Amino acid sequence: MYRRSEQTMRLGAFWLCNGISLAIGGVISYGIGHLHDVAGLKGWQWVMLLLGCVTILVGLITFFFLIDDPRSLRWYHNAEEQILVEERIRDNAVVRNTKVNYDHIKEALREKRFWCFCLISLLANMQNGALTSYSATITAGFGFDKFQAIILQAPTGLVDCLYILVAAYVSQRTGQTIYVGCVCLLGTATGLLLLEFIPVARLKLIGLYFCWGYAAAYVMLIASVASNVSGYTKKIFYNGMSMIFYTAGNFVGPFLMDSSTKHYLGGMIGLVIADFLAIALFLYARWEMVKVNRKRLADPAPEPTNVEDDLTDVQDHNFIYRM
């Protein structure tokens, strides 16, 4: 159980693995690409077989060893550690329960911030679907052969990691999550424009690598949800809907890319517009939370909050949003 002030860095570390997998996956794909007709299997069959086996192994490890409750006896807490666990639970402002509170869901649906976060998840991840699907094809269009195009995907993972590391560090040091997310989206928009308008084909790789800032922006989004939404059902609903819109963005993104044209100009411009819309929504959501903070700091609640009451961030007048 992480404190609210710790969550950005921890979520950054979690999503860092996505960048690492991109880097390693590029190298692995390059090797697997040379396994055609080995043991009677085609290259794509080797991809499914090897990655499927790894996925099954990780699933088994997760099932048996992942702890789902900070109070679990499998941690073997002594009395002092148990006190620290309870303090962290209070700071996190969410206590796990098994009852669905429909009032929490109704409250979320009435919030402008909720729809801002959902749309940011959709807009920021349209390029995830587009670039993941077309990155190798775009790279090959710079004059590289198919195997060079595959191996050149590895640096995208390293850039992804760098974006997330810097964003998480700056957010942790400054306490600014949403502003950092906006800067990351500006980096992505800049990369898309460079990718389209740099005149030298092979230098367009610079723009392609810049494009991966959206991953760090998404980390800032889920960190803001983790830090600024309380009430167990409400937080689960926020996270679930964010993931649905994340999936929708990945689905929609590739349809922006017209494979009949050489440079995907329309798709790139569409993704740039999506980035700036996401930035505007980020800033509006931040403004909404700043307004509430000012009111609560000017007129603080007379009584401390009991975390066991499972109050939402709207109901709990002691709750101060982290920006």
N, C-alpha and C positions, 0 to 999 in steps of 0.2 A: 504494500500500500504506500504510494508516494504522496508527499505533501503537494499542495497545489503549486507551490513555487518550484517544485522539482519536476513537474510533469512534462514541461516542454523538452528538457534535455533527455528525459527517459524515452519519450515518444520519438524524439529525433534519433536516439540510438536504435530503437526498434525499426524505424523506417530506413535507417542507414543500411540495414541488411538488404533492402530492395536494390540499392545502388550496387552493393557488393555482388549480389546475384547477377545484375546486369553485366558487370565487368567480367565475372567468372564465366557467366553464360556465353558471352561473346567468344571467349577462348575455347570453351567446350564445344560450342556449335561449329567453330572452325575445324576442330578435330573430328567431330562426328560427321562433318561434311565430306570427309575422306573415307568414310566407312561404307561407301556404297557397295552392295553385293558381298559384304563380309558376312560369313556364315549364312548366306542366302537371304540376308535382310537388306532392305534399302535404307538410305541414310535417315529418312524421316521416321522409319520404324525403330531405328536405334535411339533416336531422340525420345520417342514415346516410352520405350522399354526402360532406358536408363533413368530418365526423370521420374517415371512412374514408380520405379523401385525405391528411389530416394524419397519420394512423397509418402509412400506407404511406411517406410522406416521412421520418418519424422512424425507421422501421424501416431504410430504406436508409442514413440517416446513421449509425445505430448499427452496422450491419453493416460499413461501411467504415472507421469511425473509432474505435470503442470498442476499447481495448487490453485483452487478456485475461490478460496476464502482466506483472508489474512489471519483469521482466528483459528485456522485449521491446526489440529493437534500434530499434524505431520511436520510442522515447523519446530516442535518441541520447545516452545517459549518458556523461559523461566519467568519469575514474577516481575523482574525489572523490564525484560523484553516485552512482556504483556502490557505493561503500562505504556511503553513507547508505541505499541501497536494501537492501543486505544486513542492515544493522542493523535496519531496519524489519521485514524478513522474520523476523528472530530474535525481535523483540519481539512480533510477531503470532503467533508459535508455530505457524504452519501453512505448509507448503511444498506447492505444487501438484504433483500427480502424476496419472498416468493409470490407476493400478491400484486396483481396489476392494478395500479391506481389510475382509473380512467380520467379523473380530474387533471392529473399531470399531463396526459395526452391532449386534452382539450385546451389546457393552458398553453402548451407548446404550439398548437395549431393557430392560436390567436396571436402569437408573437411575430412581429415583423422580423426580428432577429433570426428566428427559426427559418423562415423562408429565404432570408439573405444567405444563411449558412448552407442551406440545401442548394441554392442556385450557384453559389461559389463552388461547391463540390462538383456540380455539373459542368460549369464553364471551365474551371481550371483543369479538369481531367479529360476534356475533349481532345486536347493535344496529346494526352497520354495514349489514348486509343489511336489517334492519327499517326503519331511518331513511332509508336511501337510497331504498328503495322507497316509503315512505309519507310522507316529509317534506312534499312538496308537498300531498298530500291532507290531512295534519294541519293545515298552515298554512291551507289553504282553509277548513277547519272553524272557524277563528278569525274568519271573516267577510270574508276577502279574496276577490277574484275570481281566476280561474285564472291570469291574467297577473301579478297582484300576488303570488300564491303562488309563481310561478316566480322572479320577480326577488328575492323575499325569501329564496331559497335561497343567494344570493350571500354574505350575511354568515356563513353557516355555514362557508364556506371560510376566511373571515378569522379566525373563532374557532378553527377547526382549526389554522391557522398559528400563532395566538397560543399555544395550548396547547403545540404542539410546540416553539416557540421557547423558551418559559419552562421547559418540562420539560428540554430539552436543555441549556440554560444552567445551571439549578440542578444537574442531574446532573453536568455537567462541573466545576462549582465545588466541589461537596460530595463527589464520588466515590460518591454514592448513586444507583444506577439503579433498584433494585427499590422502594425507599421512594417515589421520585418516581412510578413507575408506579402504586403503590397510591393515592397522592393524586389522580392523574388519574382513576382509576376511581371514587374517591369523588365527584369533581366530576361525572362522568357520572351516577352514581346520584342525586345531588342534583338534577341537571337533569331527570331522568326523573320524580322526585317532584314537582318544581315544575310541570313540564308537565302533570301529571295533576291537581294539587290547587290551583293558583292559580285563584281564582274568576273573575277577569276574563279573558275569552277572549283579547284581543289581547296581554295581558301574558304569556300562556303562551309567547310567542316567546322570552322570557328563558330559560325552562326548556329550550326546544328548542335554543337556542344553547349552553347549558351542556352538553348531552348529548355533545358531540363530543370530550370528553376521552379517550374510549377510543382515539382515533387516536394520541395521545401515549403512552398506556399501551402500545400495541402497538409503538411505536418503542422504548420502554424494554425491552420483551421481546426484540426482535431485537438490540438493542444488548447485552443480557446474554448472548445466545447468541454473538454475535460476539466478546465479550471473555472468555467463560468456557468455551468449548468448543475444544479443540485436537485435532489429528489430522485430516488432510484429509478422509478418508471420513466420520468421525464428524461433523464440522462440516457437511458437505454433507447428511448424513442428517438432522441436527437441523433445518437450514433447510428441507429438502424436506418433512419431516413437519409442521413449523410452518405451511408454506404450504398443505398439504393440509387441516389443521384450520382454518386461516384461511378457506379456501374453503367448508368444511363449515359454519362459523359463519354466513357470508354466505348460505348456502342455507337453513339452518334458521330464521334470524331472522325473515323475513317470515311464516312459518307461525305465529309466536306472535301475530301481529296479526289479530284477528278483525274483518274489514271490515264485519260486520253490526252492530257496535256503534259508538257515536259517539265514545267517548273511548279505546278500546283499553286499558281498565284492566288486563285480564288480561295482555296483552302487556307493558305497562309494568312491572307487578310482576314478571313473569318475567325481564325484562331487569335489574331492580334486583337480584334474587336472583343472577343470573349474575355481576353485577359483584362482589358480596360473596364469592361463591365464588372468583372469579378473584383477589381480594385475598388470601384465605386461602391459595390455592395459591402465590401470589407469596411470601408470608411463609414458608411451609414450605420452598420451594426455597431461599430465602435462608438459612434456618436450617441446612439440609443443607450448604451451601457454607461457612458460618461454622465449623461443626464441623471440616471438613477443613482449613480455614486454620489453626485453632488447633493441630491436630496437627502440621502441616507446619512452622509457625513454631517450635513447641517442639522439634522434632527435624528440623532441616534436612538435606537431602540432601548427602552429602559431595562429589559431583562436579557440575559444571555440565552442563546439558542441551545436547545437540547437536540443533538444530532439524531437521537432515536425517534424524534417526531417525524422524520422523513419530510421536512419542509422543502419546498422548491425555492429556487433563488428569488422568485417573486414574493413568496409568502414570508421568507426569512429576511426581516429588515436589518439584520446584522450582516447580511451577505454583501461583500464588496467585490465588484467585478475586477478582474485582472485584465489590463489592456494589452 
